[in-house]
C-alpha cells in the first residue's frame, strides 16, 4: 500500500507526522523546497498542544513516481483542476483522492478522476506552519477528529482503508451525510476563518469579542439559510447540532446564540485562519472557495448573504493591500447590524 499527502503544509505535516509515528509510511509532497529539506533533515517537529519530532519522508511533486492507493489532497482549491489532473495518472486502478479541502470540492474532483476515485473528509482541528519543518497544532488533543464520506461508486474496502489511515491520528466519524458535513464545516470556516482573517486574528479573537460575536451569529444564520435552500441537512459537528445552537428567529434567540459562541469555540480558540496565514505570506487566499461559496449558492437560491458578501469584499481589500489586518475592521459591518 502506497499513500501520499499532496500539499503537506500545516495540516498535512501534522497528519503525516501522526501517520508515520504510528507505523504508516506516507510521502509528504510539497512545492516548498525549504520545507521539504527541513522535513527530511530534521523530521516533522510538531509543537503547540503536543510536542513531538517524527522522521518523515518528504518530496516535491516532480519526485513523485509509481502509483498510489491513497492521495490525501490538502492544497488550496485555487488550482484544483490543474492539480487533480496532474495526480490522476498516479492513482492505482482502485486508488482514491481524499480531499480534506475547505468548501465543497468533491464534485469538481469527481469530474476529473471519477466518483469511484473521490472521497471527502472534513478536518475538525487546526494547525499553523511556523517555520520550515515546524508546525503548531492549535487545537486541544481531545478535540481532534475527522468526518469522512464518499461519492457513489466508492467500495467498502476503499472507504475502510482511508478510515484506518486517518485513525492513526484521531477518531474518524463515518458521515453518510457528506453534503451536510461539508456545509457544517463551511459554516465554521466562513464564520471563524472568514472573520478571523477580517480582524487579523485567531478564532478566539472572533468568538470572545462581543462586536465580532454579533457579526458571527449573522454569518452563521446566512450559511444555514443558504445551505437549507440548497438542499443540505447540516451534520453535527463533534456531536453538536449547530443549527439548534446558533440558528435564531428572534432577537432573544440571537442573543443566546451570541453567548454560546465562545463556549463552542473554546478548544479551537488558538486556530489562526489559513486564509490569514496565506495573506501574511503574500499568497492569494481561498476566500472564494469559503465565504464565496455561500455567496454563490445564495445567489442561486435567492437567499441574501450581506455578511458573507462583506467578508469577501474586506478580505479581497486586505489581499490587495488596501486594508490592514486589524480588529477595527469589524466596524465595517456596523451598517449591516441595524
C-alpha positions as CSV (number, residue, x, y, z in Angstrom):
1,X,0.0,0.0,0.0
2,X,1.4,3.4,-1.0
3,X,0.0,6.7,0.0
4,X,0.9,10.4,-0.1
5,X,-0.2,13.7,1.3
6,X,-0.2,16.2,-1.5
7,X,0.1,19.8,-0.3
8,X,1.7,18.9,3.1
9,X,1.7,22.3,4.7
10,X,0.5,22.9,8.2
11,X,-2.4,20.3,8.4
12,X,-0.7,17.8,6.1
13,X,2.6,17.8,8.0
14,X,0.8,17.2,11.3
15,X,-1.2,14.3,9.7
16,X,1.9,12.9,8.1
17,X,3.8,13.0,11.4
18,X,1.0,11.1,13.2
19,X,0.6,8.5,10.5
20,X,4.4,7.9,10.3
21,X,4.7,7.8,14.1
22,X,2.0,5.1,14.2
23,X,3.5,2.9,11.6
24,X,2.2,4.0,8.2
25,X,4.8,5.1,5.6
26,X,3.5,8.2,3.8
27,X,5.1,10.6,1.4
28,X,4.7,14.3,2.3
29,X,4.5,16.2,-1.0
30,X,5.1,20.0,-1.1
31,X,6.4,22.5,-3.6
32,X,8.3,24.4,-0.9
33,X,11.8,23.1,-1.2
34,X,12.9,24.6,2.1
35,X,10.1,22.8,3.9
36,X,10.8,19.5,2.2
37,X,14.5,19.8,3.0
38,X,13.8,20.6,6.7
39,X,11.4,17.6,7.0
40,X,13.9,15.2,5.5
41,X,16.9,16.6,7.5
42,X,15.3,17.2,10.9
43,X,11.9,15.4,10.8
44,X,8.5,16.9,11.3
45,X,8.5,19.0,14.5
46,X,5.0,19.4,15.9
47,X,4.6,21.8,18.8
48,X,1.7,23.7,20.4
49,X,-0.8,21.5,22.2
50,X,1.5,18.5,21.6
51,X,5.3,18.2,21.4
52,X,7.0,15.6,19.1
53,X,9.5,15.3,16.3
54,X,9.0,12.5,13.8
55,X,11.3,11.4,11.0
56,X,9.3,11.6,7.8
57,X,9.8,11.2,4.0
58,X,9.2,14.4,2.1
59,X,9.4,15.0,-1.7
60,X,8.5,17.7,-4.3
61,X,5.8,17.0,-6.9
62,X,8.3,16.3,-9.6
63,X,9.8,13.5,-7.4
64,X,6.5,11.5,-7.3
65,X,6.7,8.1,-9.0
66,X,4.7,4.9,-9.3
67,X,1.1,4.6,-8.3
68,X,-0.6,5.4,-5.1
69,X,-3.6,3.7,-3.4
70,X,-4.5,6.9,-1.5
71,X,-3.6,10.5,-2.1
72,X,-4.8,13.0,0.6
73,X,-5.3,16.3,-1.1
74,X,-4.6,19.3,1.1
75,X,-3.7,22.1,-1.3
76,X,-5.8,25.2,-1.7
77,X,-8.7,24.8,-4.2
78,X,-7.5,27.6,-6.4
79,X,-5.6,25.2,-8.7
80,X,-7.7,22.1,-8.2
81,X,-8.3,21.5,-11.9
82,X,-4.5,21.6,-12.7
83,X,-3.5,19.6,-9.5
84,X,-6.1,16.9,-9.8
85,X,-5.3,16.4,-13.5
86,X,-1.6,16.1,-12.5
87,X,-2.4,13.5,-9.9
88,X,-4.8,11.3,-11.9
89,X,-2.1,9.2,-13.6
90,X,-0.6,8.4,-10.2
91,X,-3.6,6.6,-8.9
92,X,-3.8,2.8,-8.9
93,X,-6.8,1.1,-10.6
94,X,-8.8,1.4,-7.4
95,X,-6.9,4.4,-6.0
96,X,-8.7,7.3,-4.4
97,X,-8.1,11.0,-3.9
98,X,-9.3,12.1,-0.5
99,X,-9.9,15.8,-0.4
100,X,-9.5,17.5,3.0
101,X,-10.0,20.9,1.5
102,X,-12.5,23.6,2.5
103,X,-15.7,24.4,0.7
104,X,-17.4,21.7,-1.4
105,X,-14.7,20.4,-3.7
106,X,-15.8,16.8,-4.3
107,X,-18.0,17.4,-7.5
108,X,-15.1,19.1,-9.3
109,X,-12.6,16.4,-8.4
110,X,-15.0,13.7,-9.4
111,X,-15.4,15.3,-12.9
112,X,-11.7,14.7,-13.4
113,X,-11.0,11.3,-11.8
114,X,-14.5,9.9,-11.4
115,X,-16.8,9.4,-8.5
116,X,-15.3,6.0,-7.8
117,X,-12.0,7.6,-7.1
118,X,-13.2,10.6,-5.0
119,X,-13.7,10.8,-1.2
120,X,-14.3,13.8,1.1
121,X,-13.2,14.4,4.6
122,X,-13.7,17.4,6.9
123,X,-10.9,18.4,9.3
124,X,-12.1,19.3,12.8
125,X,-8.8,20.8,14.1
126,X,-6.3,23.5,13.1
127,X,-2.6,24.0,12.8
128,X,-0.1,26.6,11.5
129,X,3.2,26.2,9.6
130,X,5.6,28.3,11.8
131,X,8.9,27.5,10.1
132,X,10.2,25.0,7.5
133,X,9.6,21.6,9.0
134,X,7.8,23.1,12.1
135,X,4.1,23.1,12.7
136,X,2.0,24.2,15.6
137,X,-1.1,22.2,16.5
138,X,-3.6,24.8,17.7
139,X,-6.5,22.5,18.8
140,X,-6.6,20.6,22.0
141,X,-5.7,16.8,21.6
142,X,-9.1,15.7,22.9
143,X,-10.9,17.8,20.3
144,X,-9.2,16.3,17.2
145,X,-11.4,14.4,14.7
146,X,-12.2,13.8,11.0
147,X,-15.7,13.4,9.4
148,X,-15.4,11.2,6.3
149,X,-17.8,10.4,3.5
150,X,-17.7,9.1,-0.1
151,X,-19.1,9.6,-3.5
152,X,-21.2,6.9,-5.2
153,X,-19.0,4.1,-6.5
154,X,-16.6,4.0,-3.6
155,X,-16.2,0.5,-2.3
156,X,-16.3,-0.5,1.3
157,X,-12.6,-1.7,1.0
158,X,-11.6,1.8,-0.3
159,X,-13.5,3.5,2.4
160,X,-12.2,1.3,5.2
161,X,-8.6,1.7,4.1
162,X,-8.8,5.5,4.2
163,X,-10.6,5.4,7.6
164,X,-7.9,3.2,9.0
165,X,-5.2,5.5,7.8
166,X,-6.8,8.6,9.3
167,X,-7.4,6.8,12.6
168,X,-3.6,6.7,13.0
169,X,-4.1,10.4,14.1
170,X,-7.5,10.7,15.7
171,X,-11.1,9.5,15.7
172,X,-12.9,9.3,12.3
173,X,-16.6,9.7,12.1
174,X,-18.3,8.0,9.2
175,X,-20.5,10.5,7.6
176,X,-23.4,9.2,5.5
177,X,-24.5,12.8,5.0
178,X,-21.3,14.1,3.3
179,X,-23.0,17.2,1.9
180,X,-24.3,18.1,5.3
181,X,-20.9,17.6,6.8
182,X,-19.4,19.9,4.1
183,X,-22.0,22.6,4.8
184,X,-21.3,22.4,8.6
185,X,-17.6,22.8,8.1
186,X,-18.2,25.5,5.6
187,X,-20.3,27.4,8.2
188,X,-17.4,27.2,10.7
189,X,-14.8,28.3,8.2
190,X,-16.9,31.1,6.7
191,X,-17.6,32.4,10.2
192,X,-14.4,32.0,12.1
193,X,-11.8,31.7,9.3
194,X,-13.5,34.5,7.4
195,X,-14.0,36.9,10.3
196,X,-10.6,35.9,11.8
197,X,-9.0,37.0,8.6
198,X,-11.0,40.2,8.6
199,X,-9.8,41.2,12.1
200,X,-6.3,39.8,11.6
201,X,-6.6,37.3,14.5
202,X,-7.4,33.8,15.6
203,X,-10.7,32.1,16.1
204,X,-10.7,33.3,19.7
205,X,-10.5,36.9,18.6
206,X,-13.9,36.4,16.9
207,X,-15.6,34.1,19.4
208,X,-14.5,36.2,22.5
209,X,-15.2,39.7,21.2
210,X,-18.7,41.0,21.7
211,X,-18.7,43.1,18.5
212,X,-17.4,40.2,16.4
213,X,-19.9,37.8,18.0
214,X,-22.8,39.9,16.7
215,X,-21.4,39.5,13.1
216,X,-20.6,35.9,13.6
217,X,-24.1,34.7,14.5
218,X,-25.5,36.6,11.5
219,X,-22.9,34.9,9.3
220,X,-23.9,31.5,10.6
221,X,-27.6,32.2,10.1
222,X,-26.8,33.1,6.4
223,X,-24.9,29.9,6.0
224,X,-27.7,27.8,7.5
225,X,-30.4,29.6,5.4
226,X,-28.4,29.1,2.2
227,X,-27.5,25.5,3.0
228,X,-31.1,24.6,3.6
229,X,-32.2,26.3,0.4
230,X,-29.5,24.3,-1.4
231,X,-31.0,21.0,0.0
232,X,-28.4,20.3,2.7
233,X,-29.2,18.9,6.1
234,X,-26.4,20.1,8.4
235,X,-24.5,17.3,10.1
236,X,-23.5,17.6,13.7
237,X,-20.0,19.0,14.5
238,X,-18.3,16.9,17.1
239,X,-21.6,15.7,18.4
240,X,-23.2,19.2,18.5
241,X,-26.2,20.2,16.3
242,X,-25.0,23.6,15.2
243,X,-28.3,24.6,13.7
244,X,-30.0,24.2,17.0
245,X,-27.3,26.0,18.8
246,X,-26.9,29.0,16.5
247,X,-30.0,29.4,14.4
248,X,-32.3,32.1,15.5
249,X,-35.7,33.6,14.5
250,X,-35.9,36.4,17.0
251,X,-33.7,38.8,19.0
252,X,-33.8,36.7,22.2
253,X,-32.6,33.6,20.4
254,X,-29.9,35.6,18.6
255,X,-28.6,36.9,22.0
256,X,-28.5,33.3,23.3
257,X,-26.6,32.2,20.2
258,X,-24.0,35.0,20.8
259,X,-23.5,33.8,24.4
260,X,-22.9,30.3,23.1
261,X,-20.2,31.3,20.6
262,X,-17.1,31.5,23.0
263,X,-18.2,28.2,24.7
264,X,-18.5,26.3,21.5
265,X,-15.1,27.5,20.2
266,X,-13.1,27.3,23.4
267,X,-11.0,24.3,22.4
268,X,-10.3,25.9,19.0
269,X,-9.7,29.5,20.0
270,X,-6.0,29.4,19.1
271,X,-6.5,28.4,15.4
272,X,-5.1,31.0,13.0
273,X,-7.2,31.0,9.8
274,X,-5.3,29.5,6.8
275,X,-6.6,32.5,4.7
276,X,-4.8,34.9,7.1
277,X,-1.7,32.8,7.0
278,X,-1.7,32.9,3.2
279,X,-2.2,36.7,3.2
280,X,0.6,37.3,5.7
281,X,2.9,35.2,3.4
282,X,2.0,37.2,0.4
283,X,-0.1,34.5,-1.2
284,X,-3.7,34.7,-2.6
285,X,-6.2,33.2,-0.2
286,X,-9.2,30.9,-1.0
287,X,-11.9,33.2,0.2
288,X,-13.9,32.5,-3.0
289,X,-13.9,28.8,-2.0
290,X,-15.2,29.5,1.5
291,X,-17.3,32.6,2.0
292,X,-17.6,33.0,-1.8
293,X,-19.3,29.6,-1.9
294,X,-22.0,30.8,0.5
295,X,-22.5,33.9,-1.6
296,X,-22.6,31.9,-4.9
297,X,-25.2,29.4,-3.5
298,X,-27.1,32.3,-2.0
299,X,-27.5,33.9,-5.4
300,X,-28.5,30.6,-7.0
301,X,-31.2,30.0,-4.3
302,X,-32.4,33.6,-3.9
303,X,-31.1,34.0,-0.3
304,X,-29.4,37.3,0.6
305,X,-25.9,37.0,2.0
306,X,-24.9,40.5,3.0
307,X,-22.5,39.5,5.8
308,X,-20.6,36.9,3.6
309,X,-20.6,39.4,0.7
310,X,-18.9,41.9,3.0
311,X,-16.4,39.4,4.4
312,X,-15.3,38.6,0.8
313,X,-15.1,42.3,0.0
314,X,-13.0,43.1,3.1
315,X,-10.6,40.1,2.7
316,X,-10.0,41.0,-1.0
317,X,-9.1,44.5,0.0
318,X,-6.7,43.1,2.6
319,X,-5.2,40.9,-0.1
320,X,-4.8,43.9,-2.4
321,X,-3.1,45.9,0.4
322,X,-6.0,48.4,0.7
323,X,-6.8,47.4,4.3
324,X,-4.7,46.3,7.2
325,X,-5.3,43.2,9.3
326,X,-6.7,44.8,12.4
327,X,-9.5,44.3,14.9
328,X,-11.1,47.7,13.9
329,X,-12.2,46.1,10.6
330,X,-15.2,44.6,12.5
331,X,-16.6,48.1,12.4
332,X,-17.0,47.7,8.6
333,X,-20.1,45.6,9.4
334,X,-21.9,48.1,11.6
335,X,-24.3,49.1,8.8
336,X,-25.4,45.5,8.4
337,X,-26.3,45.1,12.0
338,X,-29.1,47.7,12.1
